[in-house]
Amino acid sequence: MKKSHIILLIILVLFLGCTIFAGIQAMGFYHEYSNQVSKDGEEVEIIVEKGMSTKEIATILKEKGLIRYERAFTMRAKDSEYGNKLRYGTFTLHKGMSIDDILKTLAEGGNDETLTKVVIPEGYTVQMIAKRMEENGICSEEEFLKAANTLDYDFAFLKDVEVPDGVDYALQGFLFPATYELKQGTEASVVVQRMLQAFAERLSDEDLAKVKESGRSLYEIITIASIVEREAKVDEERPMIAGVIYNRLNINMKLQMCPTVLYPLTEGQYNVNQVLYRDLKLDSPYNTYENYGLPIGPIANPGLASIEAALNPAKHDYLFYHTDGTSDGKHIFTKTYEEHEDTRIKKE
């Protein structure tokens, strides 16, 4: 057989293969679009946020394994009587449902009126979040604490997290502070899942690459970020404070940072503002006045600005800082203890 014939044959085979593949895909697409018969399958809970587009809902459905073709869903929604009636809220669907039945459930299910807006500020601890969830009728404090004390959630960033023995709550540091709209009576694990999802969405691939470059684990970075969160009052100082933390760690100097005392002293509630001298001797693996290095784990759930500061600390020679005495919460940074004390005296 001539070489040109062989090449022609290969092209023909590839063309036929692509045609067959495209045909199979088209058949699958058409079947999903036109199918109106639901089958039994695994139950899956999804959350549709207020203001989500049909396309965004389709993405969630595909990620959850409820549909194969996002376009089939958006096209069906456009043609359906339910397409412009989709509501937000929490919905229980099951794999095997037809698109029509999914649309009907999303249009008639949920209950906008039962969604409660819950604000979780930056620097809140697991304990503080648990209390707020119970106050808002979302779930009990006890159930939330239990749900936040396990790594048994399917997120890539958790797979390499190793929580030391003695840590209060396994997910401390990873529950992203934000405003959530939640249905009263939601299972605590679903709430935690939402907060972990928010963390995963904020942490970019670039951030994860910087974690690897830092030579520290994600758990250590979040621990540093949690200290920054509790120490900083103004955003521009977060990298500066992070720089002080790294400078002290690099020369094996105790961090001696008050939030690491207040956290165990108040059992995570931070309802005491002042650290007394006797408190500095508190026997706790979180206490950086007594122990070298980082506390055993995060002391709060940091926001994105503090995480970015922990990943991108300012480069300087400062080892000390204290508030400048004004109401805006800014700090004075110094290189030596003598300078540290001198600036204190001047401000007094």
Summary of the structure (lengths in Angstrom):
residues: 348
radius of gyration: 26.5
end to end distance: 96.9
largest distance: 96.9
contacts: 1035
relative contact order: 0.09
helix: 49%
strand: 9%
